[in-house]
Amino acid sequence: MVNYAERMQGVKPSDVREILKLTARPEIISFAGGLPAPELFPVDDIRVASDLVLKEAGPVALQYATTEGNPKLREQIAERLDKKNNIKTDKEHIFMTAGSQQGLDYCGKLFLDPGDVVLVESPSYLGAINAFQVYQPRFVEVPTDGDGMIMEELEKILATTENVKLIYVIPDFQNPSGRTWPLERRKKFMEIINKYEVYAIEDNPYGDLRYAGEYLPALKSLDTKELIIYMGTFSKVLAPGYRLGWLCCSEALMWQFNMIASAAVLQTATINMMVVSKYLELFDLDAHVEKIRACYKHRCELMLQSMDEYFPEEVKFTRPQGGLFTWAELPSYIDTKVMALQALEKQVAYVPGIGFFPNGGNHSCMRLNYSCMPDERIVEGIKRLGGVIKANLK
């Protein structure tokens, strides 16, 4: 008998990963993953950057480096955060990670003991739920509405709940709902966490992918007590294969993350950081992001139009202003996990909503991704899915 650690008892396979195993088949129209469109990857520009890095500094690129990450890339990220998000920082407050997922794991390792409380939006990103779950916390879900987390509910929970160690939020184009917090809620959130002095993770993988409306300030730009741990990534705006993300945080937390990373992986991949840094030096990332935005805006609008046409009126869904997802709520008697198997028979895939609720329930929702399917497959896939939903109506 294998004596696994007790913390592994509550760890379950990700619904997304299990579904993605099936959607690797080319005949499947997949709305399941949060994958960027591969045809938009700047392959030729990356090749130029890679060749130059190996030509100019090959031995350095292939060597070990510092745990906190490449200094030049961290400086470029800090400058970009100032320019794009009004976050006043510098490279001494930027810690490189292997994608945002590693940052989530580091935060769980740093803050959580068994029984500690993590507050999350309801629903919340299942990758974060899975990352924290290993450390055996208790999840408390904060109710949401069309504008995201309800601040009055957050304050009630903080006033009545002991041992809250972390709050995890995605204020911009949330995964899975696609919702965005308005300015007044951002300000109220900062007022509340300042009052209770609790750390919050602001996960912002989609912030550059706005298709409509005005840009809103990052929570980190409003942070006066260094309580916000800001997470960013190159996965959605450049290439997820590089697995490059970062944490922007206080000097005290930088020191803690350095110790954690030293024990876990020593460092983020040197060559990946140097190639991305060279890309940022040579090419215009903002111009590249404009191409991504135009494509995703079109695909988002096409999916919503198709849902208007082919989904029954009993289905309610969000109309995001950016990001990669829309969130659909079906009549309460429909189990979307069961229905997912019926959809796969029609060669269409989505992610059932139940996995986005750490305490279970809410089995009648689904997340749909629009970023990586071409037009004709979006329309055909939604048409087929609409037929499956209609077949489940009473």
C-alpha positions in Angstrom: 0.0 0.0 0.0 1.3 3.4 -1.0 1.2 5.9 1.9 0.6 9.2 0.1 0.6 12.5 2.0 -2.8 13.3 3.6 -3.0 16.6 1.6 -3.3 14.5 -1.6 -6.6 13.0 -0.5 -8.7 16.0 -1.6 -6.9 16.5 -4.9 -9.0 15.6 -7.9 -8.4 15.6 -11.6 -9.2 18.9 -13.3 -12.4 18.8 -15.4 -10.7 20.9 -18.0 -7.7 18.6 -18.3 -9.9 15.5 -18.6 -12.0 17.1 -21.3 -8.9 18.4 -23.2 -7.7 14.8 -23.5 -10.8 14.1 -25.6 -10.7 17.4 -27.5 -7.3 16.7 -29.0 -9.2 14.8 -31.7 -9.4 17.1 -34.7 -13.0 16.3 -35.4 -14.1 17.8 -32.0 -15.3 21.4 -32.0 -13.8 22.6 -28.7 -15.1 25.4 -26.6 -13.4 23.8 -23.6 -9.9 25.1 -23.2 -8.7 28.6 -22.6 -6.2 28.3 -25.5 -4.9 31.2 -27.5 -5.3 31.1 -31.2 -2.1 29.3 -32.5 -2.2 31.0 -35.9 -1.6 34.3 -34.1 1.7 33.3 -32.5 4.5 35.5 -33.8 6.6 32.5 -34.9 8.9 34.4 -37.3 9.6 37.2 -34.8 10.3 34.7 -32.1 12.7 32.8 -34.4 14.6 36.1 -34.9 14.7 36.8 -31.2 15.8 33.2 -30.4 18.6 33.2 -33.0 20.0 36.5 -31.7 19.9 35.4 -28.1 21.9 32.2 -29.0 24.3 34.2 -31.3 24.9 37.0 -28.8 24.8 35.2 -25.5 24.3 31.5 -26.1 26.4 30.2 -23.1 24.5 32.6 -20.8 21.1 31.6 -22.1 21.9 27.9 -21.5 23.3 28.5 -18.0 21.7 28.7 -14.6 20.5 32.2 -13.5 19.1 34.0 -10.5 16.1 32.7 -8.7 14.0 35.9 -9.1 14.5 35.9 -12.8 16.3 37.8 -15.6 16.9 41.4 -14.5 16.3 42.9 -18.0 13.0 41.1 -18.5 11.9 42.1 -15.0 12.7 45.7 -15.7 10.8 45.5 -19.0 7.8 44.1 -17.2 7.9 46.8 -14.5 8.0 49.5 -17.3 5.0 47.8 -19.0 3.0 47.6 -15.8 3.6 51.4 -15.3 2.6 52.2 -18.9 -0.4 49.8 -19.2 -1.7 49.4 -15.7 -0.5 52.5 -13.8 1.3 50.2 -11.4 4.3 52.1 -10.1 7.0 49.5 -9.5 10.5 48.3 -10.5 12.3 45.1 -11.2 13.0 44.6 -7.5 9.3 43.9 -7.0 8.9 41.5 -10.0 9.4 37.8 -9.4 9.4 35.4 -12.5 7.4 32.2 -12.4 6.6 29.3 -14.8 3.3 30.8 -15.8 0.7 32.1 -13.4 -0.1 28.6 -12.2 3.3 28.4 -10.5 2.6 31.7 -8.9 -0.7 30.4 -7.5 1.1 27.4 -6.1 3.8 29.6 -4.5 1.1 31.7 -2.8 -0.6 28.6 -1.5 2.7 27.3 -0.1 3.5 30.6 1.5 0.2 31.4 3.1 -1.9 28.3 3.7 -2.0 25.8 6.5 -4.7 23.1 6.7 -8.0 24.7 7.8 -7.0 28.3 6.8 -9.6 30.2 4.8 -9.4 31.3 1.2 -12.1 33.7 -0.1 -12.9 33.3 -3.8 -15.5 34.7 -6.2 -18.4 32.3 -6.9 -17.6 31.0 -9.5 -13.8 31.2 -9.6 -10.9 29.9 -11.7 -10.7 26.2 -11.2 -6.9 26.2 -11.7 -6.5 28.4 -8.7 -8.9 26.2 -6.7 -6.8 23.2 -7.6 -3.6 24.9 -6.8 -4.8 26.0 -3.3 -6.6 22.7 -2.6 -3.3 20.9 -2.1 -2.7 23.0 1.0 -6.0 21.9 2.5 -7.7 25.3 3.1 -11.4 25.9 3.6 -12.9 27.8 0.7 -15.5 30.5 1.3 -17.3 31.6 -1.8 -18.2 35.3 -2.1 -21.5 35.8 -4.0 -21.3 37.6 -7.3 -23.6 39.4 -9.7 -23.3 40.8 -13.2 -20.5 43.2 -12.0 -18.5 40.6 -10.2 -17.8 40.2 -6.5 -20.5 41.8 -4.3 -18.5 44.0 -1.8 -21.2 44.0 0.9 -21.1 40.2 1.0 -17.3 40.3 1.1 -17.3 42.6 4.1 -20.0 40.4 5.9 -17.8 37.4 5.4 -14.6 39.1 6.6 -16.4 40.4 9.7 -17.7 37.0 10.7 -15.0 34.6 9.5 -11.8 33.8 11.4 -8.4 32.9 9.9 -8.9 34.3 6.4 -5.4 34.2 4.9 -6.0 35.0 1.2 -8.6 36.5 -1.2 -8.3 35.4 -4.8 -9.9 37.6 -7.5 -9.9 38.2 -11.3 -11.3 41.7 -11.7 -10.9 41.8 -15.5 -12.8 39.4 -17.8 -13.0 36.8 -15.1 -12.4 33.2 -15.8 -15.0 31.6 -16.0 -17.7 34.2 -16.1 -16.1 36.9 -18.4 -17.3 39.6 -15.9 -15.4 42.8 -15.1 -15.5 44.8 -11.9 -16.6 48.4 -12.3 -14.4 51.2 -10.8 -16.5 51.7 -7.7 -16.2 48.0 -6.7 -12.4 48.1 -7.1 -12.2 51.1 -4.8 -14.5 49.5 -2.3 -12.5 46.2 -2.4 -9.3 48.1 -1.5 -11.1 49.9 1.3 -12.2 46.6 2.7 -8.9 44.7 2.5 -7.1 47.8 4.0 -9.6 47.7 6.9 -9.1 44.0 7.6 -5.4 43.8 6.4 -5.8 40.6 4.5 -3.6 39.7 1.4 -5.3 39.5 -1.9 -4.1 37.9 -5.2 -5.1 40.0 -8.3 -4.8 37.6 -11.2 -4.8 39.5 -14.5 -4.0 37.2 -17.5 -6.6 38.8 -19.7 -6.2 42.5 -19.0 -4.8 43.4 -22.4 -7.6 41.7 -24.2 -10.3 44.3 -24.0 -12.7 44.6 -26.9 -15.2 47.1 -25.6 -15.5 49.7 -22.9 -12.8 51.6 -21.1 -9.7 50.4 -19.3 -10.1 50.3 -15.6 -7.3 50.6 -13.0 -5.7 47.5 -11.6 -6.3 46.9 -7.9 -2.5 47.0 -7.5 -2.4 50.6 -8.8 -4.7 51.4 -5.8 -2.7 49.5 -3.3 -1.3 51.6 -0.4 -0.5 48.9 2.1 1.2 46.4 -0.2 -1.6 43.9 0.3 -2.1 43.1 -3.4 0.0 40.3 -5.0 -0.4 41.0 -8.7 -0.1 38.2 -11.2 0.6 38.6 -14.9 1.6 36.3 -17.8 2.8 36.3 -21.3 0.7 33.2 -22.1 -2.3 35.0 -23.5 -0.5 37.9 -25.3 2.6 36.1 -26.7 3.0 32.3 -26.3 1.9 30.0 -23.5 4.6 27.5 -24.4 7.3 29.7 -22.8 5.5 29.3 -19.5 6.4 32.8 -18.3 4.4 34.6 -15.7 5.3 37.0 -12.8 4.4 38.2 -9.4 4.5 41.9 -8.5 4.6 42.3 -4.7 6.4 43.8 -1.7 10.1 43.3 -1.0 9.2 41.1 2.0 7.1 38.8 -0.2 9.9 38.8 -2.8 12.2 37.3 -0.2 9.7 34.6 0.7 9.0 33.7 -2.9 12.8 33.5 -3.5 13.1 30.9 -0.8 10.2 28.9 -2.0 11.4 28.9 -5.6 15.0 28.0 -4.6 13.6 24.9 -3.0 11.2 24.0 -5.7 12.8 24.7 -9.1 15.8 27.0 -8.5 14.7 29.3 -11.2 12.5 30.0 -14.2 14.1 28.9 -17.6 16.9 31.2 -18.5 16.6 30.9 -22.3 12.9 31.5 -22.2 13.3 34.7 -20.3 16.1 35.9 -22.5 14.2 35.2 -25.7 11.1 37.0 -24.5 13.2 39.9 -23.3 14.8 40.1 -26.8 11.4 40.0 -28.4 10.2 42.9 -26.3 13.4 44.8 -27.3 13.1 44.2 -31.0 9.3 44.1 -31.7 6.1 45.9 -30.7 4.1 43.7 -28.4 1.3 46.2 -28.3 0.9 46.0 -32.1 0.8 42.2 -31.8 -1.8 42.4 -29.1 -4.0 44.6 -31.3 -4.1 41.7 -33.9 -5.1 39.3 -31.1 -7.8 41.7 -29.9 -9.3 42.2 -33.3 -9.5 38.4 -33.9 -10.9 37.6 -30.4 -13.4 40.5 -30.6 -14.8 39.1 -33.9 -14.9 35.5 -32.5 -16.6 36.7 -29.3 -19.2 38.6 -31.2 -19.8 35.7 -33.6 -20.3 33.2 -30.7 -22.7 35.5 -28.9 -24.7 36.1 -32.1 -24.8 32.3 -32.6 -25.9 31.7 -29.1 -28.7 34.3 -29.5 -29.8 32.4 -32.6 -29.4 28.8 -31.6 -29.7 28.6 -27.8 -33.2 28.4 -26.3 -34.4 31.5 -24.4 -34.2 29.6 -21.1 -30.3 29.9 -21.3 -28.8 33.1 -19.9 -25.2 34.0 -20.7 -22.7 36.8 -20.1 -21.6 39.3 -22.8 -17.9 39.9 -21.9 -16.0 43.1 -22.9 -12.8 41.1 -23.2 -11.0 38.0 -22.3 -11.6 34.4 -23.6 -14.9 33.2 -22.1 -18.6 33.5 -21.8 -20.6 31.8 -19.0 -23.9 30.2 -19.6 -26.5 29.3 -17.0 -29.1 26.7 -17.9 -32.4 25.7 -16.1 -31.5 24.3 -12.7 -32.7 20.8 -13.5 -30.0 20.3 -16.3 -26.7 18.8 -15.2 -24.1 20.1 -17.6 -21.6 17.5 -16.6 -24.0 14.8 -17.8 -24.9 16.9 -20.8 -21.2 17.3 -21.7 -21.1 13.6 -22.7 -24.1 14.1 -25.0 -22.4 17.1 -26.5 -19.3 15.1 -27.2 -21.4 12.6 -29.1 -22.2 15.6 -31.4 -18.4 16.3 -31.4 -18.7 19.5 -29.4 -16.9 20.1 -26.1 -17.3 22.7 -23.3 -16.4 22.8 -19.6 -19.2 22.0 -17.1 -19.5 24.7 -14.5 -19.4 22.6 -11.3 -15.6 22.6 -11.1 -15.6 26.4 -10.7 -17.4 26.2 -7.4 -14.9 24.8 -4.7 -17.8 23.8 -2.4 -19.8 22.0 -5.2 -23.3 22.6 -6.4 -24.3 24.8 -9.3 -24.3 21.9 -11.8 -26.4 23.8 -14.4 -23.7 26.1 -15.7 -21.0 25.9 -18.4 -18.0 27.8 -19.6 -17.5 28.4 -23.3 -14.2 29.6 -24.9 -14.3 31.4 -28.3 -10.6 32.2 -28.9 -9.2 29.2 -30.8 -12.0 28.0 -33.1 -12.4 29.5 -36.7 -15.7 31.1 -37.7 -17.4 28.2 -39.3 -16.6 25.9 -36.4 -17.9 28.4 -33.9 -21.2 28.7 -35.7 -21.6 25.0 -36.3 -20.5 24.1 -32.7 -23.0 26.5 -31.1 -25.7 25.2 -33.4 -25.0 21.6 -32.3 -24.8 22.6 -28.7 -28.1 24.4 -28.9 -29.7 21.3 -30.2 -28.3 19.3 -27.2 -29.6 21.9 -24.7 -33.1 21.9 -26.4 -33.2 18.1 -26.1 -32.7 18.4 -22.3 -35.4 21.0 -21.7 -38.5 19.9 -19.9 
